[in-house]
């Protein structure tokens, strides 16, 4: 059995677990199933946010912004809705990019496992860190990386971010595993994985598109597990979650086609700049608006 087959079997298992849990929960939510207009809005939000998620922008921040602007989901139910609704589209993303982007199977499996282990084992340690300072540090690093990526795109390979490798070995693989472990741990306090993962693979000499199956594969395993707890305690909006799932899967398919078939590599490299810059601005903005006290409404669990 190949390593890719193992990954696909793992994705299938978590997908089935999530679908079964959702099916069992639906009868409890029938009295609040949406009207046609609300259903259309929920599906449209799912399509748009998962389309951009597949491009590497992420989905949690954009979805949260739309929910708050439209007053579509109560604040206390947003974290659960994000995890439950985006989980299946993220599994589809992972399945597509794992087969389309030929990242070395050992590299792919080890980096995904490292982020999962980091999320589980590192959660307790990371949760004790002052989140505001983590966001300032990570946001500043991403901002510097965005400048470096821009200079690379404008000036060429002397800046060292134009690698085309699809696998790692030796010291670089060890570094990748260690960084993935840390990124997985940081996901548990709301620090997104996508932009830092893009930076990591590029600094290690890999093709930027190699980040897609790595980062999406990591989230595809973490989000369903987090979702099961939210479903168990009914801490989510069923109508919004179903909208994210139903609208999200077509959005993923269309965006994946564009990334893998229509976007030249130089466009993908500029896409990395946009993703990293966006993540840096959002992170620094969040840090400047955060007080030192606990933030109980922050989304927990896997955050793309």
N, C-alpha and C positions, 0 to 999 in steps of 0.2 A: 504494500500500500504506500503510495507516494505521500509526501508531506502536504502537497496541495489537496489531495483527497482527504487527508485528516482535517485540514482547515475547513473544507466544504462540509464534511460530516459534522464538525463542531458548529458551524453556522446553521446547518439544518436542525440540529438538536435545540439550540437556543431559540430559533424561529418557531419551532413546533411548541416549545414550552410557553412562549409568549402568546401565540395564537390560542392555545387551549385556555390559558389564564384569562385572556380577553373574552373568549366565548362564554366562559363561566360567569364572568362579571356582567355581561350585557343584560341579563334578566333583571338585575338589581338596578339598572339605569334606564329601563324602558320609559318610566314616567317623565324623564327629562330628555328624551331623544329630540333632536333639533327639528325646527320648522324648515321648509325648503330654502328660505333665504339664508337662515343661519347655517344650514348645511353647506350651501354654495360658498359662503364666506369661509367656513372651516376648511373646505377642500381647496379653495384658492390659496389660502395661507399655506396649506401643506405643499402645494405645487411650487409656489414661489420660494419658500424657505428651503426646501430640499433641493431645488434646482441650484440655488447658490451654494448650498452645503456641498453638493457634488463638485462644484468648482473650487472648493477649499475654503470658502468664506466662513463656513460654520452655520449652524441653524438655531442655536439656542438664543443668542442675542437678538437676531432678527425676529424670531417668533415672539419672544418676550415683549419686544417693542410694539409689535402689531397687536398683541393681546391687550397691552396696557392702553394703547391709543384707541382701540375699538371697545375697550372694557368688555372683552369677550370671555375672559376667564378670571375668576377671583384670584387675587395674588397668592393666597395660600395653596391653591391647586396648580399653579403654574409649574413648579418643579416636577411634579408627578406627570403632568400632561406632556411636558417636553420629553421626558424619558420614554413614556409609554407610546406617544404618537410618533416620535422620530425613530424608534428602535427598528421597526421592520424596513423602512426606507434605507436606513444605514446598513442593515444586513444586505440589502440588494446592492448598495454601493460597493460594499466589500466584495461580494461575489463577482461583480462585474470587473472590478479593477484587479482582483487577484488573478483572473484568467487573462485579461487583456494586457496588463503590464507585467512583463516577464521578469519580475524581481526574483533573484536567486531564492529557491524555497527555504534553505536553511536560514538565510538572512531574514526573510519575511517571517518565518515561524518564531525565531528567537526574539526579534524585536517586538512582535505582537505579544508573545508570552511575557517578556520583560515588563511591558506597560501594564499588563493584567496583574502580574505579581506586585508591581509597584503600587497599583491602586488598592490592592488588598492589604499588603503588609505595610505600606508606607502611609496609609490613611491616618492612623493614630498619631504618627510623628508629625506629619505635615499639618494636621488640624491644629496643632499647638503653635504653629508659626503665626506671627502677625500678618494676616492676609494683606493688609494695606501695603506693607513693605515688600512682600513677595510680588504684588502687582506692580509696584513702582520699579523694582529691579528687573522683572521680566519685561515690562513695557519698555523700559529704557533700552534693554538689550535688543528687543525686537526693532525698535526705532533705529538703532545703530545698524542692525542687520539689513533693514530696508534701504538705508543709504548705501551700504556695501553692495547689495544686489543691484541697485540702480547704477552705480559706477561700473559694475561688471557688465551690465547690459549695454552701457554706453561705450566703455573703453576696452572691453575684451577680457581675455583670460588671465591677465596679470593680477587680477584680484582674486583668482583662485576659486571661483564659484561656477565653473562651466564644465564640471565633470559629467561623464556619460555612463558611469558604472551602474550596474543593476544588482550588485552584490558586494558584500563586505567580507573581509577575512582578517585574521590575526588581530593586531592592535586596534584597527579601525572597527572591527566587529565588536570587540570588548568595550570600546568607547560607546558605540551605538547601543549596546545592551544597557550599559550604565545610565546613559542619558534617557533612554526609553523608560527605564525603571523610575527615574525621577519625574519624568513627564506624566507617567501613569499616576504617581502619587499626587502630583499637583492638580490633576483632573478632579480629585475629590474635594478640592476647595474652590472649584470654579475657574481654574486656569486652563484655557483651551489647549487642546493637543495639536490642532492642525498647523498653525503658523510655526510654533517651535519645531515641529517634526520636519517641516519643509526646510527650515534653517539647518537642522541637524544633518539631513541626508545630503544637502548641498555642500556643507562644510566637510563632510566625509568623502566628497568626490563623486557622489552619486548623481544620476539624472534627477532633476526636480520631480518628474512625474512618478518616480519610484516612491515618493512620499504618500501617494494616494492609497495604494493597497495597504501600506503599513498603518497609516493613521486611521483609515476607515475600518480596517480589520480589527484594530484595537478597540475602537468604540463599538463595533458590532457585537463584540463579546461582553463588554462591560454594561452597555445600556439595557439589554434585556434582563440581566440579573437585577439591576437596580429597579427596573420596571415592575418586577414581580412583587416587590415589597409595596410599591405604591398601589398596585392593583389590589393586593390583599387588604389594605386598609382604606380602599376607596378614596385615596388622596389624589384624585385627578379628575378632569372633566372628560367624560366619555365622548360627548359630541365633538369636542375639540380634538381629542386624541384620534378618533376615527377619521376626522377630516385631514389631519396631518398624514395619516397612513394612506388613505385613499388617494389624496391629491399628491402625496409625496413620491410615490413609486413612479408614476409617469414623469414627474419632474426629474427624478434621478436618471431615468432611461434617456431622456432627451439631452440632459447636460453631459452624461457620460459619452454619448455619441459625439457631441461637439468636442469634448476634451481629447478623445482618442482618435478622431477621424478628421476633424476640421481645423483644429487649432495648430498652427506651426509652432515649433519648439520655442522660437523667440517670443511668441505670444504667451506661451505657458510660463516662460521666465518672467515676463512682465506681470502675469497673473500672480506669481509668487510675491512680487513687490507689493501689489495691491492688497493681497491677503495679509501679509506681514504688517504693512503700514496700518491697515484697518484694525488688526488685532492690537497693535501697540497703542493706537489712539484710544480705543475702547477701554483697554486695561488701565491706561494712565488716567483717563477721565473717571473711571470707576474708583480708582484709588484716591483721587482728589476730592470726591464726593462722599467718601466713606469715613465714618467716625471710628473711634477706637473701640466701641462697644461691639457685642456680638451681633451678627446679622442673620437672624433666624430664617429670613425669607429667601436667602440665597439658594439657587438650585444646587443640590448635592448629587453625588454620583458621577456617572460618566458624562463629561461635558465636551462636545466637539469644538 
